[in-house]
């Protein structure tokens, strides 16, 4: 048992408490503590990822209580990879928040930011469904505080809508957990995998209802159509660094789907047959199509980026819904790409707001910093649309290849290619209105006092773009690693044996407790 695996959860929780209690009114101390904490998280995440890169599975038993009776945290290639992605994203988002001054518009930004990281890290590392619910609630509370950071009626309305939709998801989650516990007597994921596998055909009703409820919960978190209504307004009205951090939030839903429906309810399980291809795949295709149509129809840059997040989640879940090793590997590669691209575009949207006073997609006079902002927007748009040479193009090719040979290959290819063309038109329209047509608009006699974005803001956005370039340059090794993740997910025996400490007894349910 290693103690390092709990550090990504405990460290931000302790830092948040310290900031609230000892540095509440000292912004410089808050910034120093927060940056140092996130840098430490990056180092810890890298260490954990290296430890599991050979297929090893890390386990931490809280209070040394053995599973399934106690709470466990589990680190495998998938969970540590997502922890690493979150830590790196959090670092650049935090630098932008400091550089742009967003963090000084309220006293509790850094504390809430750390609590948010705690919830995300816990959701990725937990080995228990009930504690997944707990970390979802930590996410909800912290994200609501971040949503309404700096105030404003529009932001408050969007925050209330965000909370209401997620409370509905939380209620469904509790119903699902109750159903699962009534049927199996456990909520430990490894123990569930062993118990669900031996449920007879005559006893499938309850567990199938629970599986459907869980899928609905995770679909809400992932903003899958038709459960996506909360996202466009919530992300568009949120402060830019918050919206950028939220780029990983929808991936928590995708992670939960991948984890639960490969470990507990795999596609070859008769109990839940049909959930993957008959339910999830059509919803994913619809999400992809509607998201990209929203990109074309958006009248503000922040809403355009929000709809592109919905479309990118549709792309991820199209590959996930195939539930093949190739599909999961492609989905995970695209998760990395879409998280970085979405976060970068939200921050670029804020650069535009800083330089011109608003993000309306209407021709207005050119503003300070337009050349640098335009260059970053061009790179971010290419990445999100999926044009070569950046990693979005590679990710889409991997998904198209994974879908080849399936029964719905024609639909998948058609929706992906047409939606890519629509998103290209939407981003091209936005870029031309913001940066090209601006040259032909005369400045009025009285202009608002606008300033060039801070250098640190450009450094943060440039760092995310650089990571997208690295994701392209090292696409081969990264895809080989996501392939090894998929292979580990579809051979869950070592995971179950490690958690339950029952080598050689896989598939046999433990005693009721």
N, C-alpha and C positions, 0 to 999 in steps of 0.2 A: 504493500500500500504506500503510495506516495502522497506527501502533503502538499506538493506544489500545485496540484490540480485544483485545490480550493482557493488558491491565491487570486485568480481573476475575479472571484466573487467577493472575497473578503476585503481585498485591497481597496477597491472603489467605495465599498460600504464604509470602511474606516475613514477614508479621506473625506467622504461626504459629511460624516459626523464631525470630523475635525474642522472642516470649513464652516459648518453651521455654528459650532460651539465656540471656536477660538478665532476665526478670521472672518466673521460675518460682515464687518464693515471695513475690511482691509483688502482692497481689490488686488494689490500687488502680491500679497501673500497668497490669495486665492489662485491667482494665475500661476505662480511658481509651484504651488503644491499640485495643482491640477495637471500642469504640463509634466512635472516630474512623475506623477502617478501614472499618466498614460504612457510615458516612455518606459516605465517599469513594466507596465502591462504588455507592451510590445515585446520586451525582452523575455518575459515569462511565457508569453504565447509562442514565441519562436522556440524556446527551450522545450515546451510541451510538444510542439509539432515535430521537432527533431526526435524526441523520445519515441513517438509512435510511428515514425516514418517507415520503420521496418515491419509494421504490422502488430507491434506490441499494443496492448490495451491497458490503460492506466485506470486504477480504481481507488476511490477514497470513501471510506465508511465513516460517516459522522458518528462521533462517540464510540467508534469501533463496533457498532452494531452491524451484524451481518445481514445482507439482503436475503429475503425480501422484507425482513422485519424492520430494518433501519433505513435511513436515507443514504443514498449513494450518489456520488458524482463519478461519471465515466468519461474517460478521454480516449477516443479512437481517432483515426485519420480525419473523419468527417467533422467531429465536434471541435477538435483542436484547430483544424483548418478554418472553420467559421470564427473561432475565437481570434485567430491571427488576423483575419480579414477585418473583424470589428475593431481590434486594437489599432491597426494601421489607419483605418478610416477615421476613428476617433481622434487620432493625433492631428491629422490634417484639418479636420473640422474644428478642433479646438484652436489651432493656430489661426484659422480664419476668423473665428469668433473674437479672438484677442486683437488681431490686426484691424478688423473692421469696427471694433468697439461695441459689438452686439452684447458682449458679456457685461458691460457696465450700465446697461439699460435696466437692470434689476439686480438686487443683492444676492439672489439665490441661484443664478445661472450655473455656477460651477458645481455647487452641491447637487443640483438636479441632474446635471450632466453625468456626474459620477454615479448617482443612483441609477440612471438610465443604462450606463455601461454595466453596472452590477446585474440588472435584470436581464440584459441581452446575454451576457456571459453565462449566467445561471441557466437560462433556457437552453443554451447549446450544450451545457455540460451535465445537466441532470439526467439521472437514469430512472426517474420515477414520474409517472404521469401527473400525480397530484402536485408534485413540486414544479412541474412544468406549468401547471395552472398558477401556482404561487408566483413564479417568476413573470408570467404573463401579467399578473396584477401589479407587480412592482413596475413593470414596463408601463402599464396604463397610468399609474399614479404619477410617475416621474415625467412621462411624455406629456401628460396634460399640463403639468406645471411649466414645462418648456414651451408647449404650444401657446400659452397665453403670456409668455415672457414679453415684457415691454407694453402689454396692455393693448387696448383698442377694441371697439365694438365688433368689427369684422372678425378679428382674431378670437374674441370671446365666443361669438356665435359658432365659428368653425370648431373651436375647442369643445363646446357643448355637444355638437353633432358628432364629433370624434369619440367623445366619452360614451354617448348613448349607444352608438353602434357597437363599440367594444364591450360595453356592459351586456348587450344582448349576446355577444359571443361568449362572454364569461358565464352567463346563465346557462347557455347550451353546453358549455364545457362541464359545468357541474352536473347537469343531467347525464351527460355521457359518462362521466366518472362514476356516478352512482350506479348506472346500468352495468358498467364493466365490473365494478366491485361486487354487485349482486350476483353476477354470472360466474365470476372467477375467484373472488375472495382476495384479490391482490391488485395493486396498481404499479408494482415494479415492472418496468418494461421487459426485462429479461425473463422474469417469472411469467409475465403475461404471454410472451412468445411461446413458452413451453406449455402453458395451460390451454391457450386458444387452439393450438395445433391438435389437441386430442379431444376437442369438443365434437360430439357426435352430430350427424345430420339432423336428428330429431330435436336438438337443443340449440338451433342456430338463430332463432328469432331475436332474442335479447341482445346477443353479441353483435348481430348485424345492425340492429338499431343504433347501438353504441358506436359502431364503426362509421355509420352515416352521420351521426351527430358530430363526431370528431372531425370528419371531413368538412362539414359545414363550418365548424369553429376555425379550422386552419384556413379554409377558403376566405373567411372574413379577414383574418390577419393578413393573408396574402393579397387581398383586394381582387378576388376573382369575380368576374361578372357572373350573376347580377348582384353580387354582394360588395361592389366596389364604390358605392355612392359616397361613402364617407371620405374617400381619399383625395379627390381633386381639390375641394375647398380646404380641407384640413392641411394638406401639404403646401398649397399655394399661399395660404394666409399665415403659415408658421414662419417664424424668423428663419432666415436663410440657413444658418448653421444647424438649426434644429431640423429643418426639412432635409438637409444633406445627411445628417445622422439617421434620420428616418428611412433613408435609402436601404439600410440594413434591416429595418423593422419588418418590411414585407417579406424579406428573405427568411425571417424567423418562421413565418407561416410555411414557406416552401420547405425549410429544414424539417419542420415537424411532420409534414406530409411524407417526405422522403424517409425519415427515421421510423415513423409509426407504421407506414405501409410497406416497408421492406422487412422490418423486424417482427411486428406483431401481426399484421394483416398482409402478408406477402401476396403477390398476384396469383400464385398457384394454390392459394388456400380456398377451399370450396365454400367456407363460411361466408366470405365476403367477395365472392366472384362477381364480376361486373362493375364493381365500384370504380375501377381504374379506367377502363376504356369506355364504358357507357356513360359515366358521370363526369369524371375529371377532364378527359380529353376534349369533349365538346365545349365545356365551360372555358378551358384554356384557349381554344381556338377563338371563341367569342371574345374573350378578354383581349387577345392580341389584335383582333380586328377593330373592336370598339376603341381600344387605347390609341391606335394609330389614326383612326378617324378623328378622335378628339384632338390629336396633335394638329391635324389639318384645319380643324374648325376653331381652335383656340384664338382668343382675342388678346390674351396677355401671355407674356413669356413664362411666368411662373406656372400658370395652368397648363401651358403646352408641355412643360417639363413633367408636371404631375401626371398628365395623360400618357406621356412616354414611359413613365414608371409602370403604369397599368399594362401597357403594351409589352414592356420587357418582362413583367411577371408572367404574362400570357405565354411568351416565348419560353421562359424557364419551365413552366408547367406543361407545355406541350411535350417537351423532351422528358419531363418527369413522368407524365401519364403513360408513356410507352412502357415504363417499368421493365426495362432491359438494362444490362450493364452499360451498353453503348449509350442509351438514352440518358441514364443517370450521370454518366461521365460528362456528356455534352452539357447537361443541365448545370452541373456544378461549375464547369468552365465558364458558362454564360452568367452564372450567379456572380462570380468575381468581376467579370466585365461590366455587367449592368449595374452593380453596386457602385463601382468607381465612376462610371459614366453618369449615372443619375445624380450622385453627390456633386460631381464637378459641375453639372449643368445648373443645379440649384444655386451653387455659389456664384456661378457666372451670371445667373439672373440677378443676383444681388449686386454684382459689379455694374450691371446695366442700370439698376435702380439708383445706385450711388452716382453714376455719371450723368444720368439724364432726368432723374427725379421720379420716374415711373417705369413700369414694364409693359405699357400698352403697346400693342403691335400696330402703331400708326407712325407715319413719317414725321420726324421731329428734327430740329437742328442737331448737328453733331456736337458731341460733348467731350470733355476732357477724358483722356485714357481710352478713346475709342479704338485705336489701332491695336493695343495689347488685348483689350477685351474682345475685339472682333476675332483676333487670332485664336484665342482660347475657345470662343464659341464655335469657330469653324472646326477645331479639333474635337470638341465635345459632341458636336452634331454628327460628324463623320462616325464617331464611335457609337453613338446611340442608334443611328440609322443602320449601321452595319456595312458601311462601305469600306473597301480596302484602302489603306493597308492595315488599319487598326483591328483590334481583337474582336470587335463585333462581327466583322466579316467571317473570321475564322469560327467563331461560336455558332453562327448561323449555318455555316457549311457542316459543322459537326452534327447539328440537330437535323439538318436535311438528310445527312448520311445515315443517322440513326433511325430515321423514319422510313428509309428506303426498304421496301420489302414488306411493310406492314399493310394491313387491309385498308387503312385510310390514308395511304401515302399521297394520293392525288389531292385530297382535301388539305392535308397538312402542307404540302408544297405550294398549293395554290394560295392558301391564306397567308403563309409566310412571305411569299414573293410579292403578292399584291399589297400586303400591309407594309412591306419594306418600301415599295414605290410610293405609297401614300405618305409614309413618314418622311421620306426624302423631300416630297413636295412641301410638306408642312414646315420642316426645318429650313428649307431653301427660302420659302416665303418669309419666315421670321427673320432670317439673317439679312435678306435684301431690304426689308422694311427698316430694320434697326440700324444697319451700318452702311448700306449702299444708297438708298433713297434719301438718307439724312443729308447727304452732300448737296442735294438740290433744294433743300428747305432753308429759307432765310431765317436767321435768328431774330426774334422779336426785340424791340427796344429795351424791354425789361426782362432779364433772365433771372431765375432763382439762383441763389448762391449755392452752386454745386461744386464738389471737389473731386479731384482724382482719387481713386481708391488707393488705400495704403499699400506699400510694398509687400508687407507680410501677407496681405490678402492675395496678391498675385502669386506669392511663393506657395501658399497653400493650394491654390487651384492648379498651379503648375506642377506641384507634387503629385496630385491626383492624375493629371494628364500623363506625367512621366510613368506612373504606375500602369496606366493603360498601354503605353508604349512597351514597358517591360512585359506585360501580359501578352503582347504580340510577339516580341522578340523571343521570349522563352515559352512560346505556345506549346512546343513539343514536350519539354519536361513537365510543364504544368498539366497538360492533358494526360500524360502518362501517370501523373500522380492522381488526377481525378479518376482515371481508369482503375487504379489500385484501390481508391476509396470505394468505387462501385463494386469491385470484386469482394471487398471486405463486407459490404452491406448485404450482398447476396449469398454470403457464407457466414451467417451469424453465430455459428456454433462457438467459436472462441469468445465472442462477446458474452454470450449467455453463460458459458462455463466460468469466465472470469468473474462475472457479477455474482453468480450463485455459488461459486466455488464448488462446482459439482462436475469435474471432468469425468467423461465417460457416461454421464447420466442425462445427456441432453434429450429433450422431448418428454421427460418424466416430470410431471408437476410435483412441486414441493407440497408438504403437508399444509392443510388449512391453518390459518392463524387468526 
